[in-house]
Amino acid sequence: MNALLITGTDTRVGKTWVGRALGKVLAAAGRRVVAIKPVETGCSDATALLEDGALLAAATGQAEPLAALHRFAAPLAPALAAEAEDQAIDLDALILRIEALSTGADLVLVEGTGGLLAPITWEWTVVELARTLGAAALVVGVDRLGTINHTLLTLSALELAGLEVAGVVLTAPETPDASTGTNAGAIARLGGLERVISLPRSSDPAAAARDVAPVVEWVTAERSEGDIT
């Protein structure tokens, strides 16, 4: 399976925007792409069509899944949200479901919930999910003060887990600060990475497609095992 984990330095950093843009561009290019949100929290009937899982599915035009595989009402980390409903997430069953949904796909986009180490269960995080799927990781953060530390911590955790890093994408903050525009270069320099980019967030599909073009090249390039540049 050719899988890409889209993970974040935190929640609300633009993971879904990046996933939607990638999914739309790849599908338009004729690639068979499936975008999956394994677990989503803060869900309700009223928000169903605007949830991350639904937006990802709409971007690729896929037949299934049309929503996150697990949806919970409480806006909490997955383990806490599941516990609040007296439910448990079976990681093995979740992996089997993702594998089944990915049959025949050229690329599977898997969007995590919150940051990299947010617990899916009390024993496992998205790290274990990505490792089992053989996924590389695309790290998404916001181009604002604090993102250097948050991104480097995420990269360190990925390195410790032995996961390949496809690249780092910083999205535009709602309110720029003095660091906006400088963080990508700093992260590349400190992390020893070549694939670091800062992108504007746009609701225009054509503009989004143009902006994520470098990222498309990263995630479709042949990956060398252990290569994190």
SVG drawing of the C-alpha trace seen along z (x, -y; Angstrom):
<svg xmlns="http://www.w3.org/2000/svg" viewBox="-28 -41 49 47">
<polyline fill="none" stroke="black" stroke-width="0.4" points="0.0,0.0 1.3,-3.4 0.0,-5.5 0.6,-9.0 -0.2,-10.1 -1.2,-13.8 -0.4,-14.7 -0.3,-18.0 1.7,-19.9 -1.6,-20.5 -5.3,-20.6 -6.8,-23.2 -3.5,-23.7 -4.8,-23.0 -4.5,-19.2 -7.8,-18.8 -7.2,-21.8 -3.9,-20.1 -5.5,-16.7 -8.4,-18.1 -6.1,-20.0 -3.9,-17.0 -6.8,-14.6 -8.4,-16.9 -5.2,-17.5 -4.3,-13.8 -7.8,-12.7 -7.9,-15.3 -4.6,-13.9 -6.2,-10.4 -4.7,-8.8 -6.8,-6.5 -6.7,-8.2 -8.7,-7.4 -8.7,-9.9 -9.6,-8.5 -10.2,-10.1 -9.9,-7.1 -11.3,-8.9 -13.1,-12.3 -14.4,-13.9 -16.8,-16.8 -19.3,-15.2 -23.1,-15.6 -25.9,-15.1 -25.8,-18.9 -22.1,-18.9 -22.0,-15.7 -21.5,-17.2 -18.9,-19.7 -16.8,-17.3 -13.2,-16.5 -14.0,-12.9 -16.9,-14.2 -14.8,-17.0 -11.9,-14.7 -14.3,-12.3 -15.8,-15.1 -12.4,-16.3 -11.4,-12.9 -14.9,-12.0 -14.5,-8.5 -17.4,-6.2 -16.4,-5.3 -15.8,-6.1 -18.0,-9.2 -17.2,-10.1 -14.7,-9.3 -14.6,-5.6 -15.3,-6.4 -17.3,-9.6 -17.7,-10.7 -19.6,-13.7 -17.3,-15.0 -14.6,-17.4 -11.8,-15.5 -8.9,-13.3 -10.1,-10.1 -9.5,-7.9 -11.4,-10.3 -14.2,-10.8 -14.7,-7.1 -14.7,-6.5 -17.3,-9.3 -19.6,-7.1 -18.6,-3.8 -17.0,-2.7 -13.6,-1.3 -11.6,-1.7 -10.1,1.6 -6.9,0.6 -6.5,4.0 -10.0,3.7 -9.4,0.1 -6.3,1.1 -8.1,3.9 -10.9,1.5 -8.4,-1.0 -6.7,1.7 -10.0,2.9 -11.0,-0.6 -7.6,-1.1 -7.8,1.8 -6.9,0.7 -5.8,-2.8 -2.6,-4.4 -2.3,-6.5 -4.1,-6.5 -4.3,-9.7 -4.8,-9.1 -5.6,-12.2 -4.8,-12.0 -6.9,-13.6 -5.1,-16.5 -1.3,-16.1 0.8,-13.1 0.7,-11.7 -3.0,-12.3 -4.2,-8.9 -6.4,-6.8 -6.7,-4.4 -5.0,-4.4 -2.3,-2.1 -1.9,-3.5 -1.4,-6.7 -1.5,-7.4 2.2,-6.5 1.3,-2.8 -1.4,-3.1 1.1,-4.7 3.8,-2.2 1.4,0.7 0.2,-0.8 3.8,-1.6 2.9,-5.2 5.2,-8.2 4.2,-11.3 3.4,-14.8 3.6,-17.3 1.3,-20.3 1.7,-23.3 0.7,-27.0 3.3,-29.6 3.2,-31.5 5.3,-32.0 5.8,-28.6 5.7,-26.4 9.4,-25.9 9.3,-24.1 6.1,-22.2 7.3,-21.1 10.7,-19.9 9.1,-18.0 6.8,-16.3 9.8,-15.5 11.7,-14.1 8.8,-11.8 8.6,-10.6 12.3,-9.9 12.1,-8.0 9.2,-5.9 11.2,-5.2 8.6,-6.8 9.7,-8.5 8.9,-12.2 7.6,-13.2 7.8,-16.9 6.6,-19.8 3.8,-22.2 3.1,-25.4 -0.3,-27.0 -1.0,-30.7 -2.3,-31.9 -5.5,-34.0 -3.4,-36.8 0.3,-36.9 2.9,-37.7 6.6,-38.7 7.7,-35.1 5.3,-34.4 7.4,-33.8 10.6,-33.0 9.5,-29.7 9.8,-27.4 13.5,-28.3 14.3,-28.0 12.7,-24.5 14.6,-23.4 17.8,-24.6 17.3,-23.2 15.8,-19.9 18.1,-19.3 15.2,-19.0 14.8,-20.1 11.1,-19.6 9.6,-22.4 7.2,-24.9 4.9,-27.7 1.6,-27.9 -1.3,-30.4 -4.7,-28.9 -7.3,-29.6 -10.9,-28.4 -10.2,-28.7 -9.6,-25.1 -7.5,-26.3 -5.2,-28.4 -5.0,-25.5 -4.0,-23.1 -1.2,-25.5 0.0,-26.0 0.2,-22.4 2.0,-21.4 5.4,-21.0 3.8,-18.8 2.2,-16.6 5.7,-16.0 6.9,-15.0 4.2,-12.5 4.2,-10.9 8.0,-10.6 9.6,-7.2 10.4,-6.9 13.6,-5.5 13.4,-3.7 14.7,-5.8 15.0,-8.9 13.7,-11.9 14.8,-14.7"/>
</svg>
